[in-house]
Amino acid sequence: MSTGRTHSSDSDQRSQYLTRRGLLGAVTAGAAGLVAGCTGDATTSTTTTSSSGKSELSFTSGPSNSLAFGMGNALAAVVQDNSELTVNIKSGTSGQSIALVGRGETDISFGTTLVGTRAKNRTGLFSDVEFSQTLLQLPSFYFMKLGAFVDAASDVEYFGDLAGKSLGPGPSGASYWDVWEVALKKALNIEDLQVENSGVGQLSDILSSGQATAVGGPILSNNVTPGFMQQVLSQNSVRMLSYRDETLEAIGGDSKTPLAELKKDTVKNIDEFTAQGDTAPTVSANYVLWTSDAVPIETIYTLLKTSWENTTALSNTHSAFEVWTAKDWYMRNMTPEVPVHPGAAKFLKELGVWSDEYTVGSV
């Protein structure tokens, strides 16, 4: 959803990441197979039964080669092993998946609180998308620490140096871009940035070929470096870009762009850092799960309660779920701007983390 340019021949795509048609049509519709044989400590694994009539949920969870998709499959496997609920995973980018929830074409999606709020308020690309369901919020899914890399021999050191140059931020429709774009607008005139959309698996190639001056996106997702980013770092000699002090001050003053620190020793194969010291400043894109008023209370409650009671199994299946073992994680990424699904509110109140600044939606 960029206002930067791309090389698309469609003139509408030169001014934004997704047209309305692209927002709705680019999701892969076929459900993917669930991960079988979830491993977990049987002594910590409990079974939860849903008393609702809805025994299956569809979850559109990331492109098929993404960390989000892997997490979705792990969640589906653990929930299926420990309750009567089946979660069917589909692939699709987060912005598109939120639109599908509003259209009643998937039960659950994931996406940043910024994009979800825009969808709820029907602004931006969601302004003329017809919703048949009311969008409701679920707890935290993951966070992304966003960063970008250039060839280590490049003279580009700061994001502001990318004016007149190109950035490959991954696929169109990824809702972390909306957060990142807000931050980048504080570093440079976004119209001077050429955006090179590509699949995440192509980031390494477009950097090494010179198709993009810089490439980036999630360096850490729930403290895990995604495989495609590991590929960028292992196949190229890179410098991690930083923000100038005045840009960091502007970013830090905007609630849409929460700042985070990246410990330099947590990510391997970064050859150079522009930032000094032991940490590098990053922008965090905070993701929650999304659903609608069409999904029954007990179905959502069963999904969340089963996940909480089997966090050991989840962590054993996918390391990105380790943060789910802390009670305060569940509301950490949420926003008071969107009502919470009553099944999620029931779970959060039982967990003892509910805040009255949030409202409960209706189903």
DRENDO-1510 file (C-alpha; in Angstrom, 1 decimal, always signed):
<recs>
REC; n; res; u; v; w
REC; 1; MET; +0.0; +0.0; +0.0 .
REC; 2; SER; +2.7; +2.3; -1.0 .
REC; 3; THR; +2.7; +5.7; -2.5 .
REC; 4; GLY; +6.1; +5.0; -3.9 .
REC; 5; ARG; +6.6; +3.8; -7.5 .
REC; 6; THR; +6.9; +0.3; -8.8 .
REC; 7; HIS; +7.8; -1.1; -12.2 .
REC; 8; SER; +4.3; -2.4; -12.8 .
REC; 9; SER; +2.8; -1.6; -16.2 .
REC; 10; ASP; -0.5; -0.9; -14.5 .
REC; 11; SER; -0.5; +2.8; -13.8 .
REC; 12; ASP; -2.7; +2.3; -10.7 .
REC; 13; GLN; +0.0; +0.1; -9.2 .
REC; 14; ARG; +2.6; +2.9; -9.5 .
REC; 15; SER; +0.9; +4.8; -6.8 .
REC; 16; GLN; -0.1; +2.0; -4.3 .
REC; 17; TYR; +0.8; -1.5; -3.5 .
REC; 18; LEU; -2.7; -3.0; -4.1 .
REC; 19; THR; -5.7; -2.0; -6.1 .
REC; 20; ARG; -9.1; -3.0; -4.8 .
REC; 21; ARG; -9.0; -5.9; -7.2 .
REC; 22; GLY; -5.6; -6.9; -6.2 .
REC; 23; LEU; -6.5; -6.7; -2.5 .
REC; 24; LEU; -9.3; -9.2; -3.0 .
REC; 25; GLY; -7.9; -11.4; -5.8 .
REC; 26; ALA; -4.4; -12.2; -4.9 .
REC; 27; VAL; -5.0; -14.6; -2.0 .
REC; 28; THR; -4.4; -18.2; -2.7 .
REC; 29; ALA; -7.7; -19.9; -2.2 .
REC; 30; GLY; -6.7; -23.5; -1.7 .
REC; 31; ALA; -6.4; -24.8; +1.9 .
REC; 32; ALA; -3.0; -26.2; +2.7 .
REC; 33; GLY; -2.5; -29.5; +4.5 .
REC; 34; LEU; -2.1; -29.4; +8.3 .
REC; 35; VAL; +1.2; -30.3; +10.0 .
REC; 36; ALA; +0.7; -33.8; +11.2 .
REC; 37; GLY; +2.1; -35.4; +14.4 .
REC; 38; CYS; +2.5; -32.4; +16.6 .
REC; 39; THR; +5.2; -33.0; +19.1 .
REC; 40; GLY; +4.7; -31.9; +22.6 .
REC; 41; ASP; +5.1; -32.9; +26.2 .
REC; 42; ALA; +2.1; -35.1; +26.9 .
REC; 43; THR; +2.1; -34.2; +30.6 .
REC; 44; THR; +1.4; -30.5; +29.7 .
REC; 45; SER; -1.0; -31.2; +26.9 .
REC; 46; THR; -4.7; -30.8; +27.7 .
REC; 47; THR; -7.9; -31.3; +25.6 .
REC; 48; THR; -10.5; -28.6; +25.3 .
REC; 49; THR; -13.9; -29.3; +23.8 .
REC; 50; SER; -15.9; -26.6; +21.9 .
REC; 51; SER; -19.6; -26.5; +22.9 .
REC; 52; SER; -20.4; -24.5; +19.8 .
REC; 53; GLY; -21.9; -25.9; +16.6 .
REC; 54; LYS; -18.9; -24.7; +14.6 .
REC; 55; SER; -16.2; -27.3; +14.6 .
REC; 56; GLU; -14.0; -25.9; +11.8 .
REC; 57; LEU; -12.2; -22.6; +11.3 .
REC; 58; SER; -10.5; -21.3; +8.2 .
REC; 59; PHE; -7.3; -19.3; +8.9 .
REC; 60; THR; -5.6; -17.3; +6.1 .
REC; 61; SER; -2.1; -17.2; +7.5 .
REC; 62; GLY; +0.7; -15.7; +5.3 .
REC; 63; PRO; +2.3; -16.7; +2.0 .
REC; 64; SER; +3.2; -20.4; +1.9 .
REC; 65; ASN; +6.9; -19.8; +2.4 .
REC; 66; SER; +6.5; -17.4; +5.3 .
REC; 67; LEU; +7.0; -17.7; +9.0 .
REC; 68; ALA; +3.4; -16.7; +9.5 .
REC; 69; PHE; +2.2; -19.7; +7.4 .
REC; 70; GLY; +4.5; -22.0; +9.4 .
REC; 71; MET; +3.0; -20.7; +12.7 .
REC; 72; GLY; -0.5; -21.1; +11.3 .
REC; 73; ASN; +0.2; -24.8; +10.6 .
REC; 74; ALA; +1.7; -25.4; +14.0 .
REC; 75; LEU; -1.2; -23.7; +15.7 .
REC; 76; ALA; -3.7; -25.8; +13.6 .
REC; 77; ALA; -1.9; -29.0; +14.5 .
REC; 78; VAL; -1.8; -28.4; +18.2 .
REC; 79; VAL; -5.4; -27.2; +18.4 .
REC; 80; GLN; -6.6; -30.3; +16.4 .
REC; 81; ASP; -4.6; -32.6; +18.6 .
REC; 82; ASN; -6.0; -31.1; +21.8 .
REC; 83; SER; -9.6; -30.1; +21.1 .
REC; 84; GLU; -12.5; -31.0; +18.8 .
REC; 85; LEU; -11.8; -27.9; +16.7 .
REC; 86; THR; -10.2; -28.2; +13.3 .
REC; 87; VAL; -8.3; -25.2; +11.8 .
REC; 88; ASN; -7.8; -25.2; +8.0 .
REC; 89; ILE; -4.9; -23.1; +6.9 .
REC; 90; LYS; -4.9; -21.0; +3.7 .
REC; 91; SER; -2.1; -18.9; +2.3 .
REC; 92; GLY; -2.4; -15.1; +1.6 .
REC; 93; THR; -0.8; -11.8; +2.6 .
REC; 94; SER; -2.0; -10.2; +5.8 .
REC; 95; GLY; -3.7; -7.2; +4.2 .
REC; 96; GLN; -5.6; -9.4; +1.8 .
REC; 97; SER; -6.6; -11.8; +4.6 .
REC; 98; ILE; -8.2; -9.0; +6.7 .
REC; 99; ALA; -10.3; -8.1; +3.7 .
REC; 100; LEU; -11.4; -11.8; +3.3 .
REC; 101; VAL; -12.5; -11.8; +7.0 .
REC; 102; GLY; -14.7; -8.7; +6.3 .
REC; 103; ARG; -16.1; -10.4; +3.2 .
REC; 104; GLY; -16.9; -13.6; +5.1 .
REC; 105; GLU; -14.5; -15.7; +3.0 .
REC; 106; THR; -12.2; -16.7; +5.9 .
REC; 107; ASP; -12.8; -17.0; +9.6 .
REC; 108; ILE; -9.5; -15.8; +11.0 .
REC; 109; SER; -6.7; -13.7; +9.6 .
REC; 110; PHE; -3.6; -11.9; +10.8 .
REC; 111; GLY; -2.3; -8.4; +10.3 .
REC; 112; THR; -0.9; -5.3; +12.0 .
REC; 113; THR; -3.1; -3.3; +14.3 .
REC; 114; LEU; -2.6; -0.3; +11.9 .
REC; 115; VAL; -4.0; -2.1; +8.9 .
REC; 116; GLY; -6.8; -3.7; +10.9 .
REC; 117; THR; -7.8; -0.3; +12.2 .
REC; 118; ARG; -7.9; +1.0; +8.7 .
REC; 119; ALA; -10.1; -1.9; +7.6 .
REC; 120; LYS; -12.4; -1.4; +10.6 .
REC; 121; ASN; -12.7; +2.3; +9.8 .
REC; 122; ARG; -13.0; +1.5; +6.0 .
REC; 123; THR; -10.2; +3.9; +5.1 .
REC; 124; GLY; -7.4; +3.7; +2.5 .
REC; 125; LEU; -7.8; +0.7; +0.2 .
REC; 126; PHE; -10.6; -0.6; +2.3 .
REC; 127; SER; -12.8; +2.4; +1.7 .
REC; 128; ASP; -14.8; +0.8; -1.2 .
REC; 129; VAL; -14.4; -2.9; -0.3 .
REC; 130; GLU; -17.8; -4.4; +0.6 .
REC; 131; PHE; -17.8; -6.1; +4.0 .
REC; 132; SER; -20.6; -8.4; +5.0 .
REC; 133; GLN; -19.1; -9.1; +8.5 .
REC; 134; THR; -18.0; -6.8; +11.3 .
REC; 135; LEU; -14.3; -7.0; +11.9 .
REC; 136; LEU; -13.3; -7.9; +15.5 .
REC; 137; GLN; -9.9; -8.2; +17.2 .
REC; 138; LEU; -8.2; -11.2; +18.7 .
REC; 139; PRO; -5.0; -11.3; +20.8 .
REC; 140; SER; -1.4; -10.9; +19.7 .
REC; 141; PHE; +0.1; -13.1; +17.0 .
REC; 142; TYR; +3.6; -11.8; +16.5 .
REC; 143; PHE; +5.8; -8.7; +16.2 .
REC; 144; MET; +8.3; -7.9; +13.4 .
REC; 145; LYS; +11.4; -5.9; +13.9 .
REC; 146; LEU; +11.8; -4.2; +10.5 .
REC; 147; GLY; +15.1; -3.4; +8.8 .
REC; 148; ALA; +16.8; -3.1; +5.5 .
REC; 149; PHE; +20.2; -4.1; +4.0 .
REC; 150; VAL; +22.4; -2.8; +1.2 .
REC; 151; ASP; +25.6; -4.2; -0.3 .
REC; 152; ALA; +28.4; -3.6; +2.2 .
REC; 153; ALA; +30.3; -1.7; -0.5 .
REC; 154; SER; +27.5; +0.7; -1.0 .
REC; 155; ASP; +27.7; +4.4; +0.1 .
REC; 156; VAL; +24.1; +4.2; +1.4 .
REC; 157; GLU; +24.1; +4.1; +5.2 .
REC; 158; TYR; +20.8; +5.7; +6.3 .
REC; 159; PHE; +17.2; +5.3; +5.1 .
REC; 160; GLY; +17.3; +8.9; +4.0 .
REC; 161; ASP; +20.1; +8.0; +1.6 .
REC; 162; LEU; +17.6; +5.9; -0.4 .
REC; 163; ALA; +16.1; +9.0; -2.0 .
REC; 164; GLY; +16.1; +8.4; -5.8 .
REC; 165; LYS; +17.0; +4.7; -5.2 .
REC; 166; SER; +15.1; +1.5; -4.8 .
REC; 167; LEU; +13.9; -0.7; -1.9 .
REC; 168; GLY; +12.6; -4.2; -2.1 .
REC; 169; PRO; +10.3; -4.7; +0.9 .
REC; 170; GLY; +8.8; -8.0; +0.0 .
REC; 171; PRO; +5.4; -8.8; -1.4 .
REC; 172; SER; +2.6; -6.3; -2.0 .
REC; 173; GLY; -0.2; -6.7; +0.5 .
REC; 174; ALA; +2.1; -7.4; +3.5 .
REC; 175; SER; +0.7; -5.2; +6.3 .
REC; 176; TYR; +4.0; -4.5; +7.8 .
REC; 177; TRP; +4.6; -2.2; +4.9 .
REC; 178; ASP; +1.9; +0.2; +6.1 .
REC; 179; VAL; +3.8; +0.6; +9.4 .
REC; 180; TRP; +7.1; +0.9; +7.7 .
REC; 181; GLU; +5.9; +3.4; +5.1 .
REC; 182; VAL; +4.8; +5.8; +7.9 .
REC; 183; ALA; +8.3; +5.6; +9.3 .
REC; 184; LEU; +10.0; +6.0; +6.0 .
REC; 185; LYS; +8.0; +9.1; +5.2 .
REC; 186; LYS; +9.8; +10.7; +8.2 .
REC; 187; ALA; +13.2; +9.9; +6.6 .
REC; 188; LEU; +12.6; +10.9; +3.0 .
REC; 189; ASN; +10.1; +12.0; +0.4 .
REC; 190; ILE; +8.4; +8.7; -0.2 .
REC; 191; GLU; +7.7; +9.7; -3.8 .
REC; 192; ASP; +11.5; +9.6; -4.3 .
REC; 193; LEU; +11.7; +5.9; -3.3 .
REC; 194; GLN; +11.3; +3.3; -6.0 .
REC; 195; VAL; +9.5; +0.3; -4.5 .
REC; 196; GLU; +10.4; -3.1; -6.0 .
REC; 197; ASN; +7.8; -5.7; -5.0 .
REC; 198; SER; +8.8; -9.3; -5.0 .
REC; 199; GLY; +8.2; -12.6; -3.3 .
REC; 200; VAL; +10.2; -12.9; -0.1 .
REC; 201; GLY; +12.2; -15.7; -1.6 .
REC; 202; GLN; +13.5; -13.3; -4.3 .
REC; 203; LEU; +15.0; -10.7; -1.9 .
REC; 204; SER; +18.5; -12.1; -2.0 .
REC; 205; ASP; +18.5; -12.2; -5.8 .
REC; 206; ILE; +17.2; -8.7; -6.4 .
REC; 207; LEU; +19.8; -7.3; -4.0 .
REC; 208; SER; +22.7; -9.2; -5.5 .
REC; 209; SER; +21.6; -8.4; -9.1 .
REC; 210; GLY; +21.3; -4.7; -8.3 .
REC; 211; GLN; +17.6; -4.7; -9.2 .
REC; 212; ALA; +17.1; -3.1; -5.7 .
REC; 213; THR; +19.6; -0.9; -3.9 .
REC; 214; ALA; +18.2; -2.2; -0.5 .
REC; 215; VAL; +16.0; -5.0; +0.5 .
REC; 216; GLY; +14.4; -5.7; +3.8 .
REC; 217; GLY; +11.4; -6.4; +6.0 .
REC; 218; PRO; +11.2; -8.6; +9.1 .
REC; 219; ILE; +14.6; -9.2; +10.6 .
REC; 220; LEU; +13.0; -10.8; +13.6 .
REC; 221; SER; +9.5; -12.2; +14.0 .
REC; 222; ASN; +8.8; -13.2; +17.6 .
REC; 223; ASN; +12.6; -13.3; +18.1 .
REC; 224; VAL; +13.0; -15.7; +15.1 .
REC; 225; THR; +14.9; -14.6; +11.9 .
REC; 226; PRO; +12.7; -15.8; +8.9 .
REC; 227; GLY; +14.3; -18.2; +6.5 .
REC; 228; PHE; +14.2; -15.8; +3.6 .
REC; 229; MET; +16.0; -13.1; +5.6 .
REC; 230; GLN; +18.6; -15.7; +6.6 .
REC; 231; GLN; +19.1; -16.3; +2.9 .
REC; 232; VAL; +19.7; -12.6; +2.2 .
REC; 233; LEU; +22.3; -12.4; +5.0 .
REC; 234; SER; +24.1; -15.6; +4.2 .
REC; 235; GLN; +24.3; -15.0; +0.4 .
REC; 236; ASN; +25.4; -11.3; +0.4 .
REC; 237; SER; +27.8; -9.1; +2.2 .
REC; 238; VAL; +25.5; -6.5; +3.7 .
REC; 239; ARG; +25.3; -3.3; +5.8 .
REC; 240; MET; +22.2; -2.8; +7.9 .
REC; 241; LEU; +20.7; +0.7; +7.4 .
REC; 242; SER; +19.8; +3.0; +10.3 .
REC; 243; TYR; +17.8; +6.2; +10.9 .
REC; 244; ARG; +19.3; +9.6; +11.5 .
REC; 245; ASP; +18.7; +11.0; +15.0 .
REC; 246; GLU; +16.1; +13.5; +13.9 .
REC; 247; THR; +14.2; +10.8; +12.1 .
REC; 248; LEU; +14.3; +8.5; +15.1 .
REC; 249; GLU; +12.8; +11.4; +17.2 .
REC; 250; ALA; +10.0; +11.8; +14.7 .
REC; 251; ILE; +9.3; +8.1; +14.5 .
REC; 252; GLY; +9.3; +7.7; +18.3 .
REC; 253; GLY; +6.7; +10.4; +18.5 .
REC; 254; ASP; +4.2; +8.6; +16.4 .
REC; 255; SER; +2.1; +5.8; +18.0 .
REC; 256; LYS; +1.8; +4.1; +14.6 .
REC; 257; THR; +5.5; +3.4; +14.5 .
REC; 258; PRO; +6.7; +1.9; +17.7 .
REC; 259; LEU; +10.5; +1.8; +18.0 .
REC; 260; ALA; +12.4; -1.3; +19.2 .
REC; 261; GLU; +16.0; -2.2; +19.6 .
REC; 262; LEU; +17.8; -5.0; +17.8 .
REC; 263; LYS; +20.6; -6.6; +19.7 .
REC; 264; LYS; +23.3; -6.9; +17.1 .
REC; 265; ASP; +24.5; -10.3; +18.3 .
REC; 266; THR; +21.1; -11.9; +17.9 .
REC; 267; VAL; +21.2; -12.0; +14.1 .
REC; 268; LYS; +24.0; -13.7; +12.3 .
REC; 269; ASN; +25.8; -12.7; +9.0 .
REC; 270; ILE; +25.3; -9.0; +9.2 .
REC; 271; ASP; +28.7; -7.7; +8.1 .
REC; 272; GLU; +28.3; -4.0; +9.0 .
REC; 273; PHE; +25.9; -1.7; +11.0 .
REC; 274; THR; +25.4; +1.9; +10.4 .
REC; 275; ALA; +24.2; +2.3; +14.0 .
REC; 276; GLN; +26.8; +2.4; +16.7 .
REC; 277; GLY; +26.9; +0.5; +20.0 .
REC; 278; ASP; +25.5; -2.9; +20.7 .
REC; 279; THR; +22.0; -2.3; +19.4 .
REC; 280; ALA; +20.4; -1.0; +16.3 .
REC; 281; PRO; +17.1; +0.9; +16.2 .
REC; 282; THR; +14.2; -0.7; +14.3 .
REC; 283; VAL; +10.5; -0.1; +13.8 .
REC; 284; SER; +8.2; -2.8; +15.1 .
REC; 285; ALA; +5.1; -3.9; +13.2 .
REC; 286; ASN; +2.8; -5.4; +15.8 .
REC; 287; TYR; +0.4; -8.2; +14.6 .
REC; 288; VAL; -2.8; -9.5; +16.1 .
REC; 289; LEU; -5.3; -12.1; +14.8 .
REC; 290; TRP; -8.6; -10.9; +13.3 .
REC; 291; THR; -12.0; -12.4; +13.1 .
REC; 292; SER; -15.6; -11.3; +12.7 .
REC; 293; ASP; -19.0; -11.4; +14.3 .
REC; 294; ALA; -19.9; -14.4; +12.3 .
REC; 295; VAL; -17.7; -16.7; +14.4 .
REC; 296; PRO; -19.3; -18.1; +17.5 .
REC; 297; ILE; -18.1; -17.1; +21.0 .
REC; 298; GLU; -17.2; -20.6; +22.2 .
REC; 299; THR; -15.3; -21.4; +19.0 .
REC; 300; ILE; -12.9; -18.5; +19.5 .
REC; 301; TYR; -12.7; -19.2; +23.2 .
REC; 302; THR; -11.8; -22.8; +22.5 .
REC; 303; LEU; -9.1; -21.8; +20.0 .
REC; 304; LEU; -7.4; -19.4; +22.5 .
REC; 305; LYS; -7.8; -21.5; +25.6 .
REC; 306; THR; -6.5; -24.6; +23.9 .
REC; 307; SER; -3.5; -22.6; +22.7 .
REC; 308; TRP; -2.8; -21.3; +26.1 .
REC; 309; GLU; -3.0; -24.7; +27.8 .
REC; 310; ASN; -0.6; -26.2; +25.2 .
REC; 311; THR; +2.0; -23.6; +24.9 .
REC; 312; THR; +4.8; -26.2; +25.5 .
REC; 313; ALA; +3.5; -28.2; +22.5 .
REC; 314; LEU; +3.3; -25.0; +20.4 .
REC; 315; SER; +6.8; -23.9; +21.3 .
REC; 316; ASN; +8.1; -27.4; +20.5 .
REC; 317; THR; +6.4; -27.3; +17.1 .
REC; 318; HIS; +7.5; -23.7; +16.2 .
REC; 319; SER; +10.0; -21.6; +18.2 .
REC; 320; ALA; +8.1; -18.4; +17.4 .
REC; 321; PHE; +5.4; -19.4; +19.9 .
REC; 322; GLU; +7.8; -19.2; +22.9 .
REC; 323; VAL; +6.5; -15.6; +23.6 .
REC; 324; TRP; +3.0; -17.1; +23.9 .
REC; 325; THR; +4.0; -18.6; +27.3 .
REC; 326; ALA; +3.8; -15.2; +29.0 .
REC; 327; LYS; +0.3; -14.0; +30.0 .
REC; 328; ASP; +1.1; -10.4; +29.2 .
REC; 329; TRP; +1.9; -11.3; +25.6 .
REC; 330; TYR; -1.8; -11.8; +24.7 .
REC; 331; MET; -2.8; -8.1; +24.9 .
REC; 332; ARG; +0.7; -6.6; +24.1 .
REC; 333; ASN; +0.0; -5.8; +20.4 .
REC; 334; MET; -3.7; -5.1; +20.7 .
REC; 335; THR; -5.3; -1.7; +20.1 .
REC; 336; PRO; -8.3; -0.2; +21.9 .
REC; 337; GLU; -9.5; +1.2; +18.6 .
REC; 338; VAL; -11.2; -2.1; +17.5 .
REC; 339; PRO; -13.7; -4.1; +19.5 .
REC; 340; VAL; -12.6; -7.4; +20.8 .
REC; 341; HIS; -14.4; -10.6; +19.9 .
REC; 342; PRO; -16.4; -11.7; +23.0 .
REC; 343; GLY; -14.8; -15.2; +22.9 .
REC; 344; ALA; -11.4; -13.6; +23.1 .
REC; 345; ALA; -12.6; -11.2; +25.9 .
REC; 346; LYS; -13.8; -14.2; +27.9 .
REC; 347; PHE; -10.4; -15.9; +27.5 .
REC; 348; LEU; -8.5; -12.7; +28.4 .
REC; 349; LYS; -10.6; -12.0; +31.5 .
REC; 350; GLU; -10.1; -15.6; +32.7 .
REC; 351; LEU; -6.3; -15.2; +32.1 .
REC; 352; GLY; -6.4; -12.0; +34.3 .
REC; 353; VAL; -5.0; -9.6; +31.7 .
REC; 354; TRP; -8.1; -7.9; +30.4 .
REC; 355; SER; -8.1; -4.0; +30.4 .
REC; 356; ASP; -11.3; -2.0; +30.6 .
REC; 357; GLU; -9.9; +0.5; +28.0 .
REC; 358; TYR; -11.0; -2.2; +25.5 .
REC; 359; THR; -14.6; -2.7; +24.3 .
REC; 360; VAL; -16.2; -6.1; +23.6 .
REC; 361; GLY; -17.9; -6.6; +20.3 .
REC; 362; SER; -21.2; -8.4; +19.6 .
REC; 363; VAL; -21.8; -11.6; +17.7 .
</recs>
